[in-house]
Structure formats: structure tokens, C-alpha cells
């Protein structure tokens, strides 16, 4: 069974640009969540989608957005990039969609560098 | 106060010893708790989850939960050099929103 696939794996952008990251969950997984990982802040929750609906959102500015498609694939977008957005962006999928589960399967991440 | 706190380490143990990793959380209403392992340059992988007070064992790993003390721990028996990694404690605050600790780096020396 294929794991969570994220593209692109690496990208370099300049301040002010925007970026779109893609995530294909494990087949059959309907929940997709996104996390930002930085050395200083660790792993921080961005948002979670289930059946194309955003059910939960972290404390990030509106420049960070996402969506989920009917095939459960998800994208996240960051507009007007800032230097502080440089991070590893991790997508995770889950088979269980309940409110109190957290058995996540992470992709390898998209490493974004903002110059 | 951070929502999930862990000692950053490194925690150094010799091969074959028991490694004890600890985590405290602030939200008394939290109901599900997770331990993820992250090797350097890799993404986190789930190794244990626990929902009820007490111990839960899986192979060499034992997760312990004490909701009254708001304390979660992970014991690794017969530690191996391949266990050297960062261990992340996480608490679910609703709909896959996990709050992670900053992780404890474990070093197992041969």
C-alpha cells in the first residue's frame, strides 16, 4: 500500500510569492491534516480536512489556506510568503475520522525555503 | 505554560537499558495521547497511543498514562542503538488536531 505522497519535496521561493503544496493520502484515508515543523516551534497544526470539509484550524494567519478534493487529495497554499514561513510542511492522513483519534501517517514533507 | 511539555534531552542510555521518556500536558480534558518517533531527516511515525489510565504494552514499548497527574510516559525496554531518535509526545485536542511537545532526543550507545 502506498504511503502518503507529498509534492514537491523541496522548493525555494522569494518573499511575496505564493506556493501550493500537494498531498495524496493513503488509499482509503479520508482525513488529511497539515503540520508545519520548524526547529524553534516544533510541529504545529495547520488544518484538517475530512470529506472536503475543514473541521479544524490552527493558529496561523489567513495567508495559509487549504482544500481537499473529492478523491481525498489535499492542497495547501501559502500566499505572500515571509521569511518565517521557511519550514518543513508535513501532510498526514488518517483512516479514522473520529473526534478523538490521532493515529496519523505522515508523508515525507515538503521543505520550503523562503529567500 | 506550554500545552505539552517534554525534556529536550538528550537522554543517553546504554544498549540494553530501559529508556524512560516523560511528558506532561496542561488540558485536563484531553482524552487521547500519542508517542511518535522521528529519526533525523525523516517524518514522524506513530509508535504508541493510549486512551485509558494505566499501562499499555506493545513489544518493547510501554506507554503509561496518569490523567490525575496529567502525565504520559514511554518506556523502551532493551534499548537498541536503532532506537536513537527524537520522541514526540502528542495530545489530541479534537479532529486530528494534535498538539506536540518539542520532543526528547534519545541516544542509545552500543
Interface residues (C-beta under 8 A of the other chain):
Chain A: X31 X33 X35 X42 X43 X44 X45 X48 X50 X55 X56 X58 X90 X92 X94 X99 X100 X101 X102 X103 X104 X105 X106 X107 X108 X109
Chain B: X31 X32 X34 X42 X43 X44 X45 X46 X49 X51 X88 X90 X92 X94 X95 X96 X97 X98 X99 X100 X101 X102 X103
